[in-house]
Amino acid sequence: MMKNVHLATEADEEDIYSGYNDYNPTFDTEDLENDPAFQQAVKTSHGRRPPLTAKVPGTSGSRPLATGYGVGLYFVLKFTQLFFLWLSTFSNEPVHIADGVARPMTAVQAAGYTKAVSRGSVFDPLGQARGPAPPLETKNEDSPEGKIKQLEKKVNELVEESCIAHSCGDLKLALEKAKDAGRKERALVRQREQTMSPANINLDLTYTVLFNLASQYSANEMYAEALNTYQVIVKNKMFVNGGMLKVNMANIYLKQRNYSKAIKFYRMALDQIASVHKEMRIKIMQNIGVAFIKTGQYTDAISSFEHIMSTLPNLKAGFNLILCYFATGDREQMKKAFQKLIAVPLGIDDDDKYISQGDDPHTNLLIEAIKNDSLRQMERERKATAEKYIMTAAKLIAPAIETSFAVGYDWCVEMVKASQYVELANDLEINKAITYLRQKDFNQAVETLKMFEKKDSRVKSAAATNLSFLYFLENEFTQASHYADLAVNSDRYNPSALTNKGNTIFANGDYEKAAEFYKESLRNDSSCTEALYNIGLTYKKLNRLDESLDSFLKLHAILRNSAQVLFQIASIYELMEDPNQAIEWLMQLISVVPTDSHALAKLGELYDSEGDKSQAFQYYYESYRYFPSNIEVIEWLGAYYIDTQFCEKAIHYFERAALIQPTQVKWQLMVASCFRRSGNYQKALDTYKAIHRKFPENAECLRFLVRLCTDMGLKEIQEYATKLKRVEKLKEIREQRVKSGRDGSARARREGSGGGDPGSITHKGERLSAKLKALPGTYEPYESSGNKEIDASYIDPLGPQAERPKTALRKKIDEDEFADEELGDDLLPE
C-alpha cells in the first residue's frame, strides 16, 4: 500500500496537490467503538464529556490513509469526525487536542449552557426558574453620608416651598421657609466639614439658599437684611456669577431713593457683565438713566439713553430721552428724539395675516385660531404701549417745540403720518381737540372735530361722537342730536354714539325711545357702563323700579366702588319703601366716600323716618361737619336740640342759618326765641330790637317785643304796642286794596267789553299795582322783589314753650291781648 502513497519532499514544492494526503491523527476514525468519550458524546445531546485525550491506538505519528475503501466511506468518516468536534464545543472545559494544546471554550456561557445541568433537566437559558432577584441591600440612613443626603433633600424642599409661597402672594410664609432653609443649610455645611473634606461642599445649594433668602427679604421690604445677604454672596469669590447680583442691590437702593449708591452698583454690575449679553447691559444702562433723572442729572441721563437708542433702541428709552430733552428745554433735540421714538421697530407682523383671503376651510380655521391667541394679545399690548408713549410725548412737546400748541401738534402729526404709525395720526388730531377742551377753548375744539366729517367712517364717527357730547354739555340738544345721528350713521356699532343719541332723546323727555338706544348700545358692547347707567336712570324715570334696580346691580358688579351707582341703588330701595336695604347700601356708600355730606344727610333722614333719633343725629352732625352750609341739616339739628330742651345749643345752628340767609327773618326770630326759652330775656330783647331795626314791618317781632317789655316792666311797651297797631292797620289796608284791586279789575273787564274807557282803567290798575309792590310782606325777606302772599297768623317756629313753675308774684299780662293799651289818634295809620 505504501507504493500508492505519495510522500511530499522539498522537490515537490511546486506541486499544486502537495499536502493533500497529509494525515492528522485527530481525524482517525478507527476503533471509535472502543473510545468511551466518543460513545458518551453520542449518547447525550449536551456533549458533557471529559477532556479529549484519546489517540488512535498504535499510532504516534502520521499514518497514510488507504484509498481502497472508496470515496463514500471517506466522506462518512469525515462527517463523523466533524460531528464529534461540534459536540465538543458544548463543553465548558478545554478540549485537549492530540498534540496537548488546550483551547478554552467560553462562547456559550452567555447562552445558559452549563456543565452542572444533568440529563433530563428543563431547558432554561434565561434562568427564569431561579425566581425573582433578591432585594437590594438597604442603605444605612444613620450613616453620616445618609444623614447629609437627607438634610440636603430637606433644604431643597424648603427652597421650593418658599418659591411657591412667593408666587402665591404669601410673602411672610415665603420668608419663613427661606429662613428655615438657610438654617438647615448652615447645619449641613458644618456636618459636611466634620465628615468630609471642604472640597465636597455643595456651593450651588449654598448659592441658591442665600439668593432665595435675599429675594424674600426684598419682597417683604426688609431692605437692610436683603442687602446684607447679597453682600455675603457678592464677597464670596467662590460664587462665579455673584457679581451680577449687584444689579439686585442697586434696585434696592433705587427703591430706598439712595440714587447715588444705586448708580454706583449699576455701574459695578455693568463692568462684570460680558459685552455679549447686550440686552442685559441695555437694561442696566436704562436703570442708570432713570436714576440720573431722579437726581436731576439730565445730561448724564441723556448720554445713557442716547447710547441705548444707538445700540438697541426701545420705546421706554426713547420716551425717557424725550423727557430729558424737555427738562433741558432743547427744542431741536426734542424733535430728533421724537423722530427716534417713532422709528423704533415694534417687531409686529402686519394685520393682514389675520384676514381670510380665500375660501379654504383649513386656512380659515387656522386664522380663527390665531386671531386671539396669546401671541396676538402680546402684539396688541405692545402696539398699545407704543401708541401711548407716542401720544403722551406729542402732548408733552407740542407746546414746547413751536411758538404755539397748535403748530407743535401739527408738526407731531406730520411726523407720525410719515412713520409706521399712520393710523395714529387721526387719533392725534382727535386728541388735539380734546386738549383744546381742557384748555376751555371750545370753538377750536369744535373746528378741529368738524375737519373729520369728510374722513373715513371710523374717524368720522369718533369726531361726531365728541361733537355731540360737546353740544350736549352746552345744552344745545338740536346740534347734539344732529352729530349723534351723524356718528351713528357713520358707525352703527359705535356704543358711544348710540349712548349720546339716547342722551339727547332722554333730555327731550322721550324715555321709552331713549331706552331703545341704550339697549342697542349694550348689545354692541355689553361693557358700556355709560349706557347701563343711563338705562337704569331711564327705567327709574318710567317708574319701572325693578328693571332699574337690575341695571344698577349689574353695573355694581362691574364698578364695585362707584359712589354714583351705590347711591342710585339706595335711592331705588327708598322708592320701593325698603328703608333697611336703603340704609345698608348707603352704609356701603359712605365706606367708599366717607366725606359725602349728602349721603350722610340721607342716612340721617332715613334713621329719622325710622324713629331712631340718636342715629339720625349722629349722621346729620357728620354731614354738618363736612358741609356746614346745608340749610336743611342746620334746621334739623336746631329742632333736635329744641326737642331735647337744649335751646342754648340750638342758637349756634340758627345763627349760622341767619348768616347763610340774612334776608330770611325766621332764622333770627328763632335765635331770639331760643334766648327767651333759655331764660336769657335781656339777650332775647336785644335780638328782637335788632330784628325790628332790620325788619320794621314784621308784626311777629313787635308782638314778642310787647310781651317781653310787659314781662320785664319796661317803658318801651307803649312804643312797640303803637307800632304793632300801625303795622296791623297797614296790613288791613293792604288786604283791602288787594281785594278792591281784584274787584276793580273784574269790573273794568266787564265795562271794557261794554264800551267803557279802557285807558283810565288801565292807568288806575298800574297805579294800584305800583302801590302794592311798594308794600313789603310780613314774612317775606326785606326786599322789593317779594311777591308771595303772606299768612297773617303767627306760629312760633320753636313750637309751644314747656310749662315753667309759676314763681313770679306779680300778675302776668296775656301776650295776645293788647286792648288795654291806650293808643293816640296820631299813632293810627293814615
C-alpha positions in Angstrom: 0.0 0.0 0.0 2.9 2.3 0.6 3.7 2.4 -3.0 0.4 4.1 -3.6 1.2 6.8 -1.1 2.9 9.9 -2.4 5.2 11.5 0.2 5.9 15.1 -0.1 9.5 16.2 -0.5 11.3 19.5 -0.9 11.5 18.8 -4.6 7.8 18.7 -4.9 7.1 22.2 -3.6 5.7 23.4 -6.8 3.1 20.6 -6.9 -0.3 22.1 -6.6 -1.7 19.0 -4.9 1.1 18.7 -2.3 -0.1 18.2 1.3 -3.5 16.9 0.2 -2.9 13.4 1.7 -1.3 14.8 4.9 -2.8 12.9 7.9 -3.8 14.2 11.3 -4.3 11.5 13.9 -7.1 13.6 15.4 -9.3 12.6 12.5 -8.5 8.9 12.8 -11.9 7.1 13.0 -10.6 3.6 13.5 -11.6 1.8 16.7 -14.2 4.6 17.6 -16.5 1.9 19.1 -13.9 1.3 21.8 -13.5 5.0 22.5 -15.6 5.8 25.7 -15.5 9.6 25.1 -17.0 9.2 21.7 -19.6 6.8 22.9 -20.6 9.2 25.7 -20.8 12.1 23.3 -23.1 10.1 21.0 -25.4 9.1 23.9 -26.1 12.7 25.1 -27.0 15.9 23.1 -25.4 18.2 25.6 -21.9 16.9 25.0 -20.8 16.6 28.6 -17.6 14.7 28.1 -14.2 14.8 29.7 -11.2 16.5 28.1 -10.4 14.8 24.8 -7.1 12.9 25.3 -7.6 9.8 23.3 -5.3 8.9 20.5 -5.7 6.5 17.8 -4.2 3.2 19.2 -1.0 2.1 17.8 -0.1 5.4 16.1 2.3 8.1 17.2 2.5 10.0 14.0 1.1 10.3 10.6 -0.5 7.3 9.1 -1.2 7.0 5.4 -4.9 6.8 4.5 -5.8 3.8 2.5 -7.6 4.7 -0.6 -9.0 1.4 -1.4 -12.1 1.9 0.8 -13.7 4.3 -1.7 -14.9 7.9 -1.7 -18.2 7.1 0.1 -16.6 5.7 3.2 -14.2 8.6 3.3 -17.0 11.2 3.5 -18.9 9.2 6.1 -15.8 9.1 8.3 -15.2 12.8 7.7 -18.7 13.7 8.7 -18.4 11.6 11.8 -15.3 13.4 12.9 -16.8 16.8 12.3 -19.9 15.9 14.3 -17.5 14.9 17.1 -15.8 18.3 17.0 -19.2 20.0 17.0 -20.3 18.2 20.1 -17.1 19.1 21.9 -18.0 22.8 21.5 -20.8 22.4 24.2 -18.3 21.6 26.9 -17.2 24.4 29.3 -13.9 22.8 29.8 -10.9 23.0 27.5 -10.7 20.4 24.7 -7.4 18.6 24.6 -6.2 18.1 21.1 -3.8 15.3 20.3 -0.8 17.5 20.5 -1.7 18.6 24.1 -2.7 22.2 23.3 -5.8 23.2 25.4 -8.3 25.8 23.9 -10.8 27.4 26.3 -14.4 27.3 25.3 -16.3 30.3 26.6 -18.5 31.4 23.7 -21.6 29.6 25.0 -21.6 30.7 28.6 -24.0 33.6 28.0 -26.4 31.3 26.3 -27.1 29.4 29.5 -25.3 26.2 28.8 -23.5 24.9 31.9 -21.7 21.8 32.9 -23.8 21.2 36.0 -27.0 20.6 34.2 -28.0 16.9 34.5 -29.7 14.7 32.0 -33.4 15.4 31.6 -33.4 18.9 33.1 -35.6 21.7 31.7 -34.0 24.0 29.1 -33.9 27.5 30.8 -31.3 29.7 29.1 -32.7 32.9 30.8 -32.6 31.5 34.3 -36.3 32.2 34.9 -36.7 29.1 37.1 -34.4 30.6 39.7 -37.2 33.1 40.8 -37.1 36.8 41.4 -33.8 38.6 42.1 -33.0 39.1 45.8 -33.9 42.7 47.1 -31.2 45.3 47.1 -29.3 45.8 50.2 -30.8 48.7 52.2 -28.6 51.6 52.8 -27.9 52.7 56.3 -29.5 56.1 56.8 -27.9 56.5 60.1 -24.5 56.8 58.4 -23.0 60.3 58.0 -23.4 60.2 54.3 -27.1 59.2 54.6 -27.8 62.0 57.1 -26.1 64.5 54.8 -28.2 63.4 51.8 -31.4 63.6 53.8 -30.6 67.1 55.1 -29.7 68.3 51.6 -33.0 67.0 50.3 -34.9 68.8 53.0 -33.1 72.1 52.2 -34.1 71.8 48.5 -37.7 71.1 49.5 -37.8 74.2 51.7 -36.4 76.4 48.9 -39.1 75.1 46.6 -41.8 75.7 49.1 -40.5 79.3 49.7 -40.7 80.0 45.9 -44.2 78.5 45.6 -45.5 80.6 48.5 -43.9 83.7 47.0 -45.7 83.0 43.6 -49.0 82.6 45.5 -48.6 86.0 47.2 -47.9 84.7 50.7 -44.7 86.7 51.3 -44.5 86.1 55.0 -44.6 82.3 54.6 -42.1 82.5 51.8 -39.7 84.4 54.1 -40.2 81.9 56.9 -39.4 79.0 54.6 -36.3 80.8 53.2 -35.0 81.4 56.7 -35.6 77.8 57.7 -33.7 76.7 54.5 -30.8 78.9 55.5 -30.6 77.4 59.0 -30.7 73.9 57.7 -28.1 74.7 55.0 -25.7 76.0 57.6 -26.1 72.9 59.7 -25.5 70.9 56.5 -22.2 72.7 55.8 -21.0 72.1 59.4 -21.8 68.4 59.1 -20.0 68.1 55.8 -16.9 69.8 57.3 -16.9 67.3 60.1 -17.3 64.2 58.0 -15.8 65.1 54.6 -13.2 67.4 53.1 -14.2 71.0 52.5 -13.9 70.4 48.8 -17.1 68.4 48.9 -19.3 71.3 50.0 -22.2 71.9 47.6 -21.7 75.6 46.5 -24.7 75.6 44.2 -27.0 74.7 47.1 -25.5 77.4 49.3 -25.8 80.0 46.5 -29.5 79.0 45.9 -30.4 79.3 49.6 -28.7 82.7 50.0 -30.2 84.1 46.8 -33.7 83.0 47.7 -33.4 84.4 51.2 -32.2 87.8 49.9 -35.1 87.8 47.4 -37.7 87.1 50.1 -36.2 89.8 52.3 -36.5 92.3 49.4 -40.1 91.2 48.7 -41.0 91.8 52.3 -39.4 95.3 52.1 -36.7 94.3 54.6 -34.1 96.0 52.6 -31.2 96.1 55.1 -31.4 92.3 55.6 -31.6 91.8 51.9 -28.5 93.9 51.2 -26.5 92.1 53.9 -27.5 88.7 52.3 -26.5 89.9 48.9 -23.2 91.2 50.3 -22.4 87.7 51.6 -22.9 86.3 48.1 -21.0 89.0 46.3 -18.0 88.9 48.6 -17.6 85.2 48.3 -15.2 84.6 45.4 -16.2 81.0 45.1 -19.5 82.1 43.6 -18.6 82.7 40.0 -21.6 84.8 39.0 -22.1 86.5 42.3 -21.1 89.9 40.9 -24.3 90.0 38.8 -26.3 90.3 41.9 -25.1 93.9 42.3 -28.0 94.7 40.0 -30.4 93.5 42.6 -28.6 95.5 45.3 -28.8 98.6 43.0 -32.6 98.0 42.6 -33.0 98.0 46.4 -31.0 101.3 46.7 -33.3 102.7 44.0 -36.4 101.8 46.0 -34.8 103.4 49.0 -34.2 106.6 46.9 -30.5 106.3 47.5 -29.8 107.1 43.9 -26.0 107.7 44.1 -25.4 104.2 45.5 -27.8 102.7 43.0 -25.8 104.3 40.1 -22.6 103.0 41.7 -23.8 99.4 41.9 -25.4 99.5 38.5 -22.0 100.5 37.0 -20.2 97.9 39.0 -22.6 95.2 37.7 -22.2 96.6 34.2 -18.4 96.1 34.4 -18.8 92.4 35.3 -21.3 91.6 32.5 -19.7 90.5 29.3 -20.4 92.5 26.1 -22.1 89.5 24.5 -25.1 90.0 26.9 -26.4 93.1 25.1 -29.9 93.0 26.3 -28.8 92.7 30.0 -26.4 95.6 29.6 -29.0 97.8 27.9 -31.5 97.2 30.8 -28.8 98.2 33.3 -28.0 101.3 31.4 -31.7 102.2 31.2 -31.8 101.9 35.0 -28.8 104.1 35.3 -30.5 106.7 33.1 -33.7 106.6 35.3 -31.6 107.1 38.4 -29.9 110.1 36.8 -33.4 111.5 36.0 -34.4 111.1 39.7 -31.3 113.0 40.8 -31.9 115.8 38.2 -28.7 115.0 36.3 -30.4 115.2 32.8 -27.1 115.5 30.9 -25.8 112.1 32.2 -29.2 110.6 31.7 -29.2 111.8 28.1 -25.9 110.1 27.4 -27.2 106.8 28.7 -30.4 107.0 26.7 -28.6 108.1 23.5 -26.3 105.2 23.8 -29.3 102.8 24.1 -31.1 104.4 21.1 -28.0 104.0 19.0 -27.3 100.4 20.1 -30.6 98.7 20.7 -33.5 101.2 20.6 -36.6 100.6 22.6 -39.8 102.6 23.4 -39.0 103.3 27.1 -35.5 104.6 26.4 -36.9 106.8 23.6 -39.6 108.3 25.7 -37.2 108.9 28.6 -34.9 110.6 26.2 -37.7 113.0 25.2 -38.4 113.7 28.8 -34.8 114.6 29.4 -34.6 117.0 26.5 -37.9 118.5 27.5 -36.5 119.1 31.0 -33.4 120.8 29.5 -35.6 122.8 27.0 -33.7 121.8 23.9 -36.3 122.1 21.1 -34.3 120.7 18.3 -33.2 117.7 20.3 -36.8 117.1 21.3 -37.8 116.9 17.7 -34.9 114.5 16.9 -35.8 112.3 19.9 -39.4 112.2 18.8 -38.3 111.0 15.4 -36.2 108.3 17.0 -39.1 107.2 19.1 -41.5 106.7 16.2 -38.7 104.9 14.3 -38.3 102.2 17.0 -39.2 98.8 15.4 -42.1 97.0 17.0 -41.4 93.6 15.6 -45.0 93.0 14.9 -46.4 91.4 11.7 -48.9 93.1 9.5 -52.6 92.6 10.5 -53.4 91.3 7.0 -52.3 87.8 8.0 -55.3 87.7 10.4 -57.7 88.4 7.5 -59.0 85.5 5.5 -58.1 85.8 1.8 -59.9 82.8 0.4 -62.5 80.1 1.0 -60.1 77.4 2.1 -61.7 76.0 5.3 -58.3 74.8 6.7 -56.8 78.3 6.3 -59.9 80.0 7.7 -59.8 77.7 10.7 -56.1 78.4 11.3 -56.7 82.2 11.1 -59.6 81.9 13.5 -57.4 80.0 15.9 -54.5 82.6 15.9 -56.7 85.6 15.8 -56.9 86.0 19.5 -54.1 83.7 20.8 -51.5 84.8 23.4 -49.1 85.9 20.7 -51.8 88.2 19.1 -52.6 89.6 22.5 -48.9 90.3 23.2 -48.8 92.1 19.8 -51.8 94.2 20.7 -50.3 95.2 24.1 -47.0 96.2 22.5 -48.8 98.3 19.9 -51.0 99.9 22.5 -47.9 100.7 24.6 -46.2 102.3 21.7 -49.2 104.4 20.9 -49.5 105.5 24.5 -45.8 106.6 24.5 -46.2 108.5 21.2 -49.4 110.2 22.2 -48.0 111.3 25.6 -44.8 112.5 24.0 -46.7 114.5 21.4 -48.9 116.2 24.0 -45.8 116.9 26.1 -43.5 118.5 23.5 -46.2 120.2 21.3 -46.3 123.4 23.2 -42.5 123.5 23.7 -41.1 122.8 20.2 -43.0 125.6 18.4 -44.5 129.0 19.2 -47.9 127.6 19.9 -49.5 124.4 20.9 -51.4 124.0 17.6 -48.3 124.4 15.4 -46.3 122.0 17.5 -49.1 119.4 17.5 -49.4 119.7 13.7 -45.6 119.0 13.4 -46.1 115.9 15.5 -49.0 114.8 13.4 -47.0 115.2 10.2 -44.1 113.2 11.6 -46.5 110.4 12.6 -48.1 110.3 9.2 -44.7 109.6 7.6 -43.9 106.8 10.1 -45.2 103.3 10.6 -47.9 104.7 12.9 -50.0 106.2 10.1 -53.3 105.2 11.8 -52.3 107.1 14.9 -52.4 110.4 13.1 -56.2 110.7 13.3 -56.2 109.8 16.9 -53.6 112.6 17.5 -56.0 115.0 15.8 -58.9 114.0 18.0 -56.6 114.2 21.0 -55.7 117.7 19.9 -59.4 118.7 20.0 -59.7 117.1 23.5 -56.7 119.2 24.6 -58.5 122.3 23.4 -61.4 121.2 25.6 -59.1 121.0 28.6 -57.9 124.5 27.8 -61.6 125.7 27.7 -61.2 126.6 24.0 -64.5 125.1 22.8 -64.5 126.9 19.5 -61.1 125.5 18.4 -62.2 122.0 19.6 -65.3 122.1 17.5 -63.4 123.3 14.5 -60.9 120.6 14.8 -63.5 117.9 15.2 -65.5 119.2 12.2 -62.5 118.6 10.0 -63.2 114.8 10.3 -66.6 115.0 8.7 -65.1 114.1 5.3 -62.7 111.4 6.7 -63.3 107.7 6.7 -66.2 106.3 8.7 -64.3 105.3 11.9 -62.7 108.6 12.4 -65.8 110.5 11.4 -67.8 108.6 13.9 -65.3 109.3 16.7 -65.2 113.0 15.9 -69.0 113.3 15.6 -69.4 111.5 19.0 -67.2 114.1 20.6 -69.0 116.9 19.0 -72.4 115.5 20.1 -71.0 115.3 23.6 -69.8 118.9 23.5 -73.1 120.3 22.3 -74.9 118.2 24.9 -72.9 119.8 27.7 -73.7 123.2 26.3 -77.5 122.3 26.4 -77.7 122.7 22.6 -79.7 119.5 22.2 -80.5 120.1 18.5 -76.8 120.2 17.5 -76.1 117.3 19.8 -78.8 115.2 18.2 -77.5 116.1 14.7 -74.0 115.0 15.4 -75.2 111.9 17.3 -77.1 110.9 14.2 -74.0 111.5 12.1 -71.9 109.3 14.4 -74.5 106.6 14.3 -74.8 106.6 10.6 -71.0 106.5 10.2 -70.7 103.6 12.5 -73.8 101.8 13.6 -71.8 99.7 16.1 -70.3 102.6 18.0 -71.7 102.3 21.5 -70.7 105.8 22.5 -72.5 107.3 19.5 -75.7 105.3 20.4 -75.4 106.4 24.0 -75.1 110.1 23.0 -78.2 109.7 20.8 -80.1 108.2 23.7 -79.0 111.1 25.9 -80.4 113.7 23.5 -83.7 111.8 23.4 -83.7 111.5 27.2 -83.2 115.2 27.5 -86.4 115.7 25.4 -88.4 113.5 27.7 -88.9 110.5 25.4 -87.7 107.9 27.9 -89.0 104.8 26.0 -87.1 105.7 22.9 -84.0 106.6 24.8 -84.1 103.2 26.5 -84.1 101.6 23.0 -80.9 103.3 22.0 -79.3 102.4 25.3 -80.3 98.7 24.7 -78.7 98.8 21.3 -75.5 100.3 22.7 -75.4 97.4 25.2 -76.0 94.8 22.5 -72.9 96.2 20.7 -70.8 96.5 23.8 -72.1 94.8 26.9 -69.3 96.5 29.0 -70.5 100.1 28.1 -71.0 101.3 31.6 -72.4 104.7 30.5 -75.3 103.1 28.6 -76.0 100.7 31.5 -76.1 103.6 34.0 -78.3 105.7 31.7 -80.8 102.9 31.1 -81.1 102.5 34.9 -82.0 106.2 35.2 -84.5 105.8 32.3 -86.3 103.0 34.0 -86.3 105.0 37.2 -88.0 107.9 35.4 -90.5 105.4 33.9 -91.2 104.1 37.5 -90.0 100.6 36.4 -88.1 100.2 39.6 -87.4 96.5 39.4 -85.7 96.9 35.9 -83.9 100.0 37.1 -82.6 98.1 40.2 -81.5 95.2 38.0 -79.5 97.5 35.7 -77.7 99.2 38.6 -76.9 95.9 40.3 -75.3 94.7 37.1 -73.3 97.9 36.9 -72.3 97.5 40.5 -70.9 94.1 39.6 -68.6 95.9 37.1 -67.9 99.0 39.1 -67.6 97.8 42.6 -66.7 101.1 44.2 -68.7 103.6 42.2 -70.3 106.1 44.5 -73.0 107.1 42.0 -74.1 103.5 41.4 -74.3 102.8 45.2 -76.4 106.0 45.7 -78.8 105.1 42.9 -79.3 101.6 44.3 -80.1 103.1 47.8 -82.4 105.7 46.2 -84.4 102.9 44.4 -84.8 100.9 47.6 -86.1 104.0 49.3 -88.6 104.5 46.5 -89.6 100.8 46.9 -90.2 101.6 50.6 -87.5 99.4 51.8 -85.6 101.7 54.2 -83.4 98.9 55.7 -81.9 98.0 52.3 -81.5 101.7 51.5 -79.6 102.2 54.8 -77.4 99.2 54.0 -76.4 100.5 50.6 -75.8 104.0 52.0 -73.5 102.5 54.5 -71.5 100.9 51.7 -71.5 104.3 50.0 -70.0 106.2 53.0 -67.4 103.5 53.3 -66.3 104.5 49.8 -66.7 108.2 50.2 -66.8 108.9 54.0 -66.9 112.7 53.5 -70.0 112.8 51.3 -72.3 115.2 53.3 -75.3 114.5 51.1 -75.1 110.7 51.7 -74.7 111.3 55.4 -77.7 113.6 55.5 -79.7 111.0 53.6 -78.8 108.4 56.2 -79.9 110.8 58.9 -83.2 111.3 57.2 -83.8 107.5 56.9 -83.0 106.9 60.5 -85.2 109.8 61.5 -88.1 108.3 59.5 -87.5 105.0 61.3 -87.7 106.9 64.7 -84.0 106.4 65.6 -83.2 109.9 66.7 -79.8 109.2 68.1 -78.5 107.6 64.9 -80.2 110.3 62.8 -78.4 113.0 64.9 -75.1 111.3 64.5 -75.2 111.3 60.7 -76.8 114.8 60.5 -74.0 116.1 62.7 -71.3 114.4 60.5 -73.0 115.9 57.4 -72.9 119.3 59.1 -69.2 118.9 59.9 -68.3 118.2 56.3 -70.7 120.8 54.8 -71.9 123.4 57.3 -74.0 125.3 54.8 -76.8 122.9 54.2 -79.9 124.7 55.5 -82.0 121.5 55.8 -79.3 119.9 58.0 -78.9 123.0 60.1 -82.7 123.3 60.6 -83.0 119.6 61.7 -80.1 120.0 64.2 -81.6 123.1 65.7 -85.0 121.5 66.0 -83.4 118.4 67.6 -81.8 120.5 70.3 -85.0 122.3 71.0 -86.9 119.0 71.3 -84.3 117.8 73.8 -84.6 121.1 75.8 -81.1 122.3 74.9 -82.0 125.6 73.4 -78.6 127.1 74.1 -77.0 124.6 71.6 -79.7 125.3 69.0 -78.7 129.0 69.0 -75.4 128.2 67.2 -77.2 126.5 64.3 -79.8 129.2 63.8 -77.2 131.9 63.9 -75.3 130.0 61.1 -78.6 129.8 59.1 -79.0 133.5 59.6 -75.6 134.1 58.1 -76.3 131.9 55.2 -79.7 133.5 54.5 -79.5 137.0 56.0 -82.7 138.2 54.3 -84.9 135.5 55.9 -86.3 136.8 59.2 -87.4 133.5 60.5 -83.8 132.4 61.5 -83.2 135.5 63.5 -86.6 135.1 65.2 -85.6 131.5 66.1 -82.4 132.8 67.7 -84.4 135.3 69.8 -86.9 132.6 70.8 -84.0 130.3 71.9 -82.7 133.1 74.1 -86.2 133.7 75.5 -86.8 130.0 76.2 -83.4 129.6 77.9 -84.3 132.4 80.3 -81.9 135.0 78.8 -84.6 137.7 78.4 -82.1 140.6 78.1 -80.4 138.9 75.2 -83.7 138.0 73.6 -84.9 141.6 73.9 -81.7 142.9 72.3 -82.1 140.3 69.5 -85.7 141.3 68.9 -84.7 145.0 68.8 -82.1 144.2 66.2 -84.6 142.3 64.1 -87.1 145.2 64.4 -84.5 147.7 63.2 -83.8 145.4 60.2 -87.4 144.4 59.5 -89.6 147.3 60.9 -92.7 145.9 59.3 -92.6 142.4 60.9 -95.6 142.0 63.2 -94.3 138.9 65.0 -91.2 140.7 66.1 -93.3 143.5 67.5 -95.6 141.1 69.3 -92.6 139.5 71.1 -91.2 142.9 71.9 -94.5 144.0 73.5 -94.6 140.7 75.5 -91.0 141.0 76.7 -91.4 144.6 77.7 -94.5 143.8 79.6 -92.8 140.9 81.4 -89.8 142.9 82.2 -91.8 146.1 83.1 -90.0 148.3 80.5 -91.3 151.7 79.4 -90.9 150.9 75.7 -94.1 148.8 75.8 -96.2 151.8 74.7 -94.0 152.5 71.8 -93.9 148.9 70.5 -97.7 148.5 71.0 -98.3 151.6 69.0 -96.1 150.3 66.2 -97.8 147.0 66.3 -101.2 148.6 65.9 -99.9 150.6 63.0 -98.4 147.6 61.3 -101.7 145.6 61.7 -103.6 148.6 60.3 -101.3 148.8 57.3 -101.8 145.1 56.8 -105.6 145.5 56.8 -105.4 148.4 54.3 -103.1 146.4 52.1 -105.5 143.4 52.1 -108.5 145.8 51.3 -106.6 147.4 48.5 -105.7 144.0 47.1 -109.3 142.9 47.3 -110.6 146.1 45.8 -108.0 145.9 43.0 -109.2 142.5 42.1 -112.8 143.6 42.1 -111.9 146.7 40.1 -110.1 144.6 37.5 -113.1 142.4 37.1 -115.5 145.4 36.8 -113.1 147.1 34.3 -113.1 144.0 32.2 -116.9 144.0 32.2 -117.1 147.7 31.4 -114.4 147.4 28.8 -116.4 144.8 27.0 -119.5 147.2 27.2 -117.7 150.2 25.7 -116.1 151.9 28.8 -112.8 153.8 28.8 -110.1 151.2 28.9 -107.3 153.8 29.2 -108.4 155.2 32.5 -109.0 151.8 34.0 -105.6 150.6 32.8 -104.0 153.7 34.3 -105.7 153.0 37.7 -104.6 149.4 37.7 -101.0 150.2 37.1 -101.1 152.8 39.9 -102.6 150.2 42.3 -100.0 147.6 41.3 -97.2 150.0 41.9 -98.5 150.8 45.4 -98.9 147.1 46.2 -95.3 146.4 45.2 -94.1 149.1 47.4 -95.5 147.4 50.5 -93.3 144.5 51.7 -94.9 141.3 53.1 -94.8 140.5 56.7 -92.9 137.2 56.4 -91.0 138.0 53.2 -87.4 139.0 53.2 -87.0 142.7 53.3 -86.7 143.0 49.5 -88.7 144.9 47.0 -88.9 141.8 44.8 -91.1 139.8 47.2 -94.3 138.7 45.5 -95.6 136.0 47.9 -98.8 136.3 49.8 -98.2 136.0 53.5 -100.3 134.2 56.1 -101.1 136.7 58.8 -101.4 134.2 61.6 -98.3 133.6 63.7 -96.9 130.2 64.7 -93.8 130.1 67.0 -91.1 128.4 64.9 -89.9 126.7 68.0 -93.3 125.3 69.0 -95.1 125.7 72.3 -92.9 126.5 75.2 -92.7 124.0 78.0 -94.6 124.7 81.2 -92.5 126.5 83.8 -93.1 126.7 87.5 -95.1 129.9 88.4 -92.8 131.6 90.8 -93.4 135.3 89.9 -95.6 137.2 92.4 -96.8 139.8 90.0 -99.6 139.3 87.6 -98.6 138.4 84.0 -100.2 140.2 81.1 -101.7 137.9 78.5 -99.5 138.1 75.4 -102.3 138.0 73.0 -104.3 141.0 74.5 -103.3 144.5 73.6 -106.7 146.1 74.0 -105.6 147.6 77.4 -103.2 149.9 75.7 -104.3 153.5 75.1 -103.3 154.5 71.6 -103.5 158.1 70.5 -105.2 159.1 67.2 -101.9 160.4 65.9 -100.4 156.8 66.0 -103.1 155.4 63.8 -102.2 154.9 60.1 -103.5 157.5 57.7 
